[in-house]
Amino acid sequence: MTGFPLIIVFVLSIILMIIMISKFKIHPFVSIMCISLLLGLIAGIPIVDIKGDEPRSGIATVIGQGFSGTFTSIGIVIILGALIGSILEQTGAALKLADMVIKLVGKKHPVLAMELMGWVVSIPVFCDSGFVILNPIRKALVSRTGVSSVAMTVGLASGLFASHVFIPPTPGPIAAANTLGIGDNLLMVMGIGVLCSILPLAAAYFYAQFISKKVKADDEADSGEVAKSYEELVAAYGKLPNGFSALAPIIVPIILMALSSIVSMAKMTGMFADILTFLGTPIIALAVGTVFAAIQLAGAGKMKDFYNICNETLKTVGPILFVTAAGGVLGKVIASSDMVNYISEHADVLQAMGILFPFLLSAILKSAQGSSTVALTTTAGIVAPLLPTLGFTTPVQITLVCMAIGAGAMTVSHANDSYYWVVTNFGSMSPERGYKTWTVASLVMGIAAIAEIAILSLFLH
């Protein structure tokens, strides 16, 4: 099948995939793989490899190439990034990072401090676990300052969410960047991710202040509840690591990737340049960060827990890895069909949508099935073959596409998103209040983010 009917089949396939995931609760991996196979067969990809003057890969080969290619490029990076985050949680380094942010911002701006704290901590740590880790501090600050619990909850959730969808080494942005072909430019993805966080963080901050005057949380009404103090929280970890030790697993990989980029831009040669290039490769840089995290774990006297930490991390990232690989399969199937050629010949409509196309597709997937990571990886797999058609060819332009996908992946968080339940339950809010506060906040953030990205796309090429 070719031409416009294939486009219709593609749209129907995506709708069917959304229904399978959201309505019938079929796992995203199974849903994406089934749709990939169905779409590939309908698109006319042969059922067996065809050899001859114009060889074509069969559907089984295409699926295998898409799956293995994703694991080759991103699997180790996701595992190492998640492992670093797990160690930071276990040693109290995430708490130390939060404390450093509070000292930097000051106690007079607790909501802003909470938001920035979440933003920093969620760079290596999943937003769900990040909220659980930092919620005792949120409650302690509510008790100490008398600030609205709702404002603090929305502020923390927003900060965690922004870096979760924009900034590697969080798995979603890493997977999307690799799928889009900018995996070797992770430092640029990080930098633009930081830049794209500014407007949505600001919008969420002001919305948190606004909605806190209209909605109250249960822990505000119960004045008899005593929040766990910061001192008790620190005591639970024994002794927190120092500032450098807490930052090293995050900062060192960034520095190594920065040096590698400098070597590349300066076109340096020689053994020293080769060593820097090697150390700046994302896999190696994150491996070095993992070494610093392990040193931190040993310093905390918890090296005996390293095996269990690794085991639990692999259990956590396993589903993400397989969903990411399934997204790669879907992208490979699309690339192997005639759809890209047809769209290339009729690209005016898509080009007119520009940066809004990946945003809207990601937002639809996010709202339908709940997972930001699934929305990021799936949308990246769909958009990757279409990048030249959409007019995005340079690394900066493709990075902005990655950011647009991230903006869509936060629009919106509601009842089918596990993070929604973490925020509402730990924030002492009913589901109805959760929709008024956190769901609307995620919508505000998504709109603010795509507005900023659209503006940046006018200047960054």
TIBA-898966 format. One line per field, with one value per residue (C-alpha): residue number from 1; x, y, z. Coordinates in steps of 0.02 Angstrom, whole numbers, plus 50000, padded with zeros to 5 digits. Example, Ala and Ser with C-alpha at 12.3 -4.5 7.8 and 13.67 -1.06 7.14 Angstrom:
// residues 2
marvo = (1|2)
xx = (50615|50684)
yy = (49775|49947)
zz = (50390|50357)
//
This chain:
// residues 461
marvo = (1|2|3|4|5|6|7|8|9|10|11|12|13|14|15|16|17|18|19|20|21|22|23|24|25|26|27|28|29|30|31|32|33|34|35|36|37|38|39|40|41|42|43|44|45|46|47|48|49|50|51|52|53|54|55|56|57|58|59|60|61|62|63|64|65|66|67|68|69|70|71|72|73|74|75|76|77|78|79|80|81|82|83|84|85|86|87|88|89|90|91|92|93|94|95|96|97|98|99|100|101|102|103|104|105|106|107|108|109|110|111|112|113|114|115|116|117|118|119|120|121|122|123|124|125|126|127|128|129|130|131|132|133|134|135|136|137|138|139|140|141|142|143|144|145|146|147|148|149|150|151|152|153|154|155|156|157|158|159|160|161|162|163|164|165|166|167|168|169|170|171|172|173|174|175|176|177|178|179|180|181|182|183|184|185|186|187|188|189|190|191|192|193|194|195|196|197|198|199|200|201|202|203|204|205|206|207|208|209|210|211|212|213|214|215|216|217|218|219|220|221|222|223|224|225|226|227|228|229|230|231|232|233|234|235|236|237|238|239|240|241|242|243|244|245|246|247|248|249|250|251|252|253|254|255|256|257|258|259|260|261|262|263|264|265|266|267|268|269|270|271|272|273|274|275|276|277|278|279|280|281|282|283|284|285|286|287|288|289|290|291|292|293|294|295|296|297|298|299|300|301|302|303|304|305|306|307|308|309|310|311|312|313|314|315|316|317|318|319|320|321|322|323|324|325|326|327|328|329|330|331|332|333|334|335|336|337|338|339|340|341|342|343|344|345|346|347|348|349|350|351|352|353|354|355|356|357|358|359|360|361|362|363|364|365|366|367|368|369|370|371|372|373|374|375|376|377|378|379|380|381|382|383|384|385|386|387|388|389|390|391|392|393|394|395|396|397|398|399|400|401|402|403|404|405|406|407|408|409|410|411|412|413|414|415|416|417|418|419|420|421|422|423|424|425|426|427|428|429|430|431|432|433|434|435|436|437|438|439|440|441|442|443|444|445|446|447|448|449|450|451|452|453|454|455|456|457|458|459|460|461)
xx = (50000|50061|50000|49864|49779|49940|49932|49754|49809|49952|49834|49713|49858|49911|49731|49718|49882|49817|49655|49750|49861|49734|49566|49611|49765|49877|50060|50140|50275|50148|50039|50179|50252|50082|50045|50219|50192|50017|50071|50223|50118|49986|50122|50186|50348|50382|50358|50531|50695|50701|50869|50911|50950|50845|50855|50723|50720|50573|50461|50549|50719|50652|50580|50743|50847|50736|50741|50927|50976|50890|50972|51142|51130|51037|51022|51181|51156|50982|51043|51191|51087|50957|51092|51170|50999|50968|51134|51100|50936|51016|51160|51058|51152|50985|50938|51106|51076|50906|50987|51113|50972|50880|51038|51060|50882|50847|50705|50603|50555|50507|50399|50537|50664|50554|50533|50719|50760|50648|50720|50898|50859|50756|50900|50966|50816|50643|50513|50404|50541|50607|50440|50437|50615|50585|50408|50467|50563|50407|50305|50440|50447|50257|50263|50406|50352|50163|50163|50023|50044|49962|50086|50232|50162|50135|50305|50396|50299|50332|50518|50535|50429|50525|50695|50610|50554|50692|50862|50966|51019|50834|50792|50653|50755|50906|50802|50717|50884|50961|50809|50816|51002|51076|51135|51314|51264|51194|51282|51188|51026|51061|51100|50946|50844|50897|50851|50681|50644|50641|50470|50373|50453|50405|50228|50208|50274|50144|50006|50054|50036|49869|49787|49846|49724|49578|49620|49677|49760|49713|49878|49842|49678|49758|49866|49898|50005|50188|50298|50459|50595|50745|50859|50764|50770|50958|50976|50886|51030|51163|51279|51248|51390|51480|51433|51565|51527|51342|51371|51512|51404|51306|51437|51584|51492|51434|51613|51680|51548|51586|51772|51731|51624|51764|51885|51763|51728|51912|51955|52094|52198|52321|52317|52255|52112|52068|52064|51948|51836|51829|51790|51659|51560|51393|51414|51590|51549|51402|51510|51633|51486|51434|51609|51595|51423|51496|51636|51500|51409|51568|51599|51426|51468|51332|51436|51355|51192|51267|51206|51027|51033|51090|50957|50816|50879|50876|50698|50650|50731|50684|50510|50581|50713|50587|50462|50603|50657|50477|50471|50628|50540|50393|50511|50605|50442|50389|50559|50549|50377|50334|50254|50409|50427|50245|50254|50413|50318|50174|50267|50188|50053|50171|50302|50169|50140|50327|50378|50196|50184|50296|50221|50041|50081|50174|50036|49904|50005|50042|49861|49800|49916|49993|50179|50292|50431|50318|50260|50440|50507|50357|50342|50529|50515|50374|50452|50633|50605|50509|50640|50705|50526|50481|50634|50734|50909|51039|51082|51009|50846|50830|50866|50721|50612|50667|50617|50448|50418|50465|50343|50206|50258|50207|50037|49943|49967|49804|49729|49814|49985|50069|50152|49980|49940|50109|50081|49901|49927|50086|50018|49863|49739|49585|49581|49463|49585|49726|49645|49622|49801|49927|49837|49805|49984|50052|49944|50009|50188|50163|50090|50226|50361|50303|50283|50464|50524|50429|50513|50685|50659|50650|50827|50917|50962)
yy = (50000|50175|50353|50435|50270|50224|50388|50346|50172|50251|50370|50229|50122|50259|50277|50089|50088|50224|50128|49967|50054|50168|50081|49896|49917|49816|49846|49981|49857|49731|49866|49952|49788|49725|49889|49890|49716|49758|49924|49842|49706|49829|49947|49810|49763|49585|49442|49371|49451|49481|49461|49524|49685|49784|49685|49720|49667|49563|49619|49506|49579|49757|49725|49645|49791|49920|49828|49789|49959|50046|49933|49961|50149|50182|50028|50050|50238|50215|50084|50188|50346|50256|50172|50340|50404|50252|50274|50460|50411|50279|50387|50544|50638|50688|50765|50854|50926|50987|51069|51158|51229|51293|51381|51457|51523|51561|51523|51676|51591|51414|51375|51430|51334|51179|51196|51219|51080|50961|51020|50980|50814|50747|50764|50593|50532|50481|50614|50486|50434|50613|50674|50537|50580|50768|50764|50761|50922|50996|50955|51022|51186|51200|51177|51301|51439|51423|51430|51343|51154|51156|51286|51183|51023|51101|51186|51024|50920|51049|51059|50871|50857|50987|50902|50732|50770|50890|50848|50689|50574|50547|50398|50480|50625|50512|50386|50521|50604|50440|50394|50565|50543|50669|50545|50602|50781|50749|50901|51012|50922|50955|51139|51172|51067|51185|51334|51261|51233|51418|51472|51317|51329|51512|51476|51334|51443|51579|51451|51369|51537|51567|51399|51390|51531|51427|51248|51182|51016|50901|50928|51114|51082|50963|51078|50940|50841|50869|50859|50764|50891|50913|50858|50695|50667|50690|50575|50438|50438|50445|50571|50658|50664|50829|50945|50886|50703|50734|50833|50728|50588|50722|50855|50745|50664|50836|50902|50752|50772|50959|50925|50799|50929|51056|50931|50900|51083|51130|50981|50931|50776|50667|50545|50672|50722|50539|50508|50657|50600|50426|50489|50607|50470|50464|50281|50308|50476|50400|50251|50373|50455|50284|50257|50421|50366|50198|50290|50393|50232|50159|50319|50302|50125|50051|49959|49797|49863|49889|49721|49753|49930|49864|49730|49850|49974|49842|49796|49980|50016|49849|49905|50071|49985|49870|50008|50114|49971|49947|50131|50101|49957|50069|50201|50071|50004|50180|50214|50050|50088|50203|50329|50438|50453|50499|50630|50699|50728|50812|50896|51069|51031|50955|51089|51219|51142|51144|51119|51097|50927|50829|50925|50882|50700|50680|50771|50654|50502|50570|50615|50448|50325|50420|50387|50532|50410|50311|50474|50531|50369|50328|50502|50508|50343|50410|50580|50524|50464|50625|50750|50798|50812|50928|51034|50990|50939|51023|50958|51115|51100|50915|50955|51078|50939|50832|50974|50992|50807|50832|50977|50865|50727|50838|50882|50825|50722|50648|50488|50368|50434|50356|50523|50604|50484|50511|50699|50694|50559|50630|50806|50759|50801|50712|50665|50811|50934|50846|50889|51071|51086|50967|50920|51102|51145|51015|51090|51264|51199|51112|51266|51378|51255|51241|51431|51453|51316|51395|51563|51481|51393|51564|51606|51440|51348)
zz = (50000|49958|49946|50048|50098|50188|50285|50337|50393|50491|50582|50619|50682|50804|50864|50886|50982|51099|51128|51163|51292|51376|51357|51360|51472|51355|51397|51287|51230|51168|51092|50997|50934|50873|50785|50708|50636|50573|50497|50415|50333|50272|50208|50095|50182|50120|50241|50196|50141|49954|49869|49696|49605|49731|49894|50027|50207|50266|50408|50534|50487|50497|50670|50728|50660|50744|50910|50914|50846|50991|51120|51040|51048|51210|51321|51424|51440|51514|51637|51697|51714|51818|51924|51966|52019|52129|52219|52247|52329|52442|52504|52537|52401|52322|52489|52496|52323|52383|52534|52423|52317|52472|52531|52358|52342|52523|52643|52591|52427|52480|52327|52209|52313|52304|52116|52082|52203|52108|51943|51998|52082|51936|51813|51869|51972|51908|51950|52042|52163|52170|52236|52368|52420|52433|52502|52685|52652|52569|52723|52839|52743|52746|52935|52959|52839|52838|52648|52553|52543|52370|52307|52373|52297|52125|52134|52177|52050|51913|51945|51942|51785|51684|51694|51678|51500|51444|51518|51502|51584|51620|51507|51405|51335|51308|51212|51108|51068|51011|50906|50822|50784|50906|51037|51012|51052|51226|51297|51175|51218|51402|51371|51265|51387|51527|51417|51373|51558|51599|51536|51592|51765|51777|51717|51841|51983|51953|51929|52093|52181|52095|52125|52306|52346|52281|52332|52500|52539|52682|52772|52782|52872|52998|53102|53227|53106|53137|52983|52995|53028|52916|53058|53081|52894|52891|53041|52945|52821|52957|52875|52710|52581|52554|52412|52288|52320|52291|52131|52056|51979|51885|51852|51799|51652|51595|51602|51506|51370|51363|51338|51201|51113|51125|51048|50906|50872|50880|50768|50886|50848|50940|51084|51213|51098|51070|51258|51287|51144|51218|51394|51324|51238|51333|51382|51450|51531|51625|51671|51752|51841|51903|51973|52071|52132|52188|52281|52365|52413|52486|52584|52660|52714|52605|52477|52536|52463|52290|52224|52278|52210|52041|52044|52085|51955|51819|51870|51856|51688|51608|51554|51493|51389|51306|51272|51202|51089|51033|50986|50883|50794|50749|50681|50578|50506|50456|50378|50281|50210|50065|50182|50201|50012|49993|50131|50053|49892|49984|50127|50120|50250|50378|50349|50382|50554|50587|50767|50821|50734|50855|51003|50960|50922|51087|51184|51110|51160|51333|51371|51304|51388|51535|51523|51475|51432|51314|51234|51211|51140|51030|50956|50923|50830|50723|50690|50658|50478|50440|50500|50326|50265|50408|50368|50524|50471|50582|50756|50837|50741|50784|50966|50964|50892|51040|51157|51069|51096|51280|51294|51225|51345|51492|51417|51520|51677|51740|51812|51691|51743|51895|51933|51952|52093|52176|52174|52236|52368|52443|52421|52523|52386|52319|52133|52098|52177|52085|51919|51970|52029|51952|51790|51745|51797|51676|51538|51578|51575|51408|51325|51397|51341|51160|51152|51207|51088|50943|50981|50995|50828|50746|50802|50825|50666)
//
